[in-house]
């Protein structure tokens, strides 16, 4: 009846929807077993069309999907199922993605820590992690990083430190300032710069520099670094001589003092024997060797520079000035005496030299000492080495002690008056100072007829 007509239309292609056959009718025909060949062919065509539609949907979602096997069947479908349904108990991927391996490699599912026997290690927190919390990583320590001082800037930074040290003389202050600087590999150059600056200064500066090197040795600078510094100064001697002609002799004294203070190794001089081409360096090394041979029994060459300024005891200063004047009376060299007085660096104590000079004149015999001392004081007066104040104080001290001196020198008053008059004539002292000289009233004798009695 109607079923045969409808099937005929489908077979003949009359209908616009060839696959709209009711499933109930087809199932009924299959159950009754009265399928015609056309109906059976139609059913197979329907199954193939469904498989193609399912293949298009999966390929449109993921073009690289491997769900469709080479045989044309779905990888996760049951070959015995007429509609290719996925097995619900299968744990493989149902989305058509992946390689079909078990989830987590068989290490468990939700709420499971991982595979049995797995041991997790502590991981370092990653700063790029969105959940990274800097405050939760413990106390943050901020370190001050001091950049290494450049070789060109080293001299600009060291010079003020050394110049201030020459004023205060505190080696601990220098150590504290050097610790604040990152000198790095140029640390040894501090010693060479300090020595170079002291060569241009006074004897007291060189004494302070030797003490500074002694205090820094072993704490901030090793013997090898000190040796490297002195080696650099020896190479720079040709330039240093331009400003300081006596630089080789002074450097030799520095080396001798450093070896005696154990700042330099004892073998420092032996390393240069037969290997020095520079004449100036040879003079310095020879000077150091001579001083060490002379003072071998001494632990330190403390007197190589003398003691400058107020650091020297008064008794020692008096002894030095006394020796200076005695050497002058023997040699008569005014320039050498002036050089020695300047090296003492005690301008506030020059009145002692004037006092000692006048006392020597009073205690001497003859006029030789008187004329030589006038010449010396006149030179010191003209060069400004001895000021008016120091000259007045020296003579005034002699005036005050003249009665005591007269006990040892009976004619001290007459010698003093003569010496003061000569000094005034040579413009060594002022008229006011000459008039301040104490005059002793001479006792007059009567004529011989009076029996030599002294008049009252």
HELIX and SHEET records of a PDB file:
HELIX    1   1 UNK A    2  UNK A   12  1                                  11    
HELIX    2   2 UNK A   23  UNK A   32  1                                  10    
HELIX    3   3 UNK A   37  UNK A   61  1                                  25    
HELIX    4   4 UNK A  103  UNK A  106  5                                   4    
HELIX    5   5 UNK A  134  UNK A  137  5                                   4    
HELIX    6   6 UNK A  151  UNK A  168  1                                  18    
HELIX    7   7 UNK A  171  UNK A  179  1                                   9    
HELIX    8   8 UNK A  184  UNK A  186  5                                   3    
HELIX    9   9 UNK A  189  UNK A  199  1                                  11    
HELIX   10  10 UNK A  203  UNK A  216  1                                  14    
HELIX   11  11 UNK A  223  UNK A  235  1                                  13    
HELIX   12  12 UNK A  237  UNK A  243  1                                   7    
HELIX   13  13 UNK A  247  UNK A  260  1                                  14    
HELIX   14  14 UNK A  270  UNK A  272  5                                   3    
HELIX   15  15 UNK A  279  UNK A  294  1                                  16    
HELIX   16  16 UNK A  309  UNK A  311  5                                   3    
HELIX   17  17 UNK A  314  UNK A  331  1                                  18    
HELIX   18  18 UNK A  334  UNK A  344  1                                  11    
HELIX   19  19 UNK A  347  UNK A  349  5                                   3    
HELIX   20  20 UNK A  350  UNK A  363  1                                  14    
HELIX   21  21 UNK A  368  UNK A  383  1                                  16    
HELIX   22  22 UNK A  388  UNK A  408  1                                  21    
HELIX   23  23 UNK A  412  UNK A  425  1                                  14    
HELIX   24  24 UNK A  431  UNK A  435  1                                   5    
HELIX   25  25 UNK A  448  UNK A  450  5                                   3    
END                                                                             
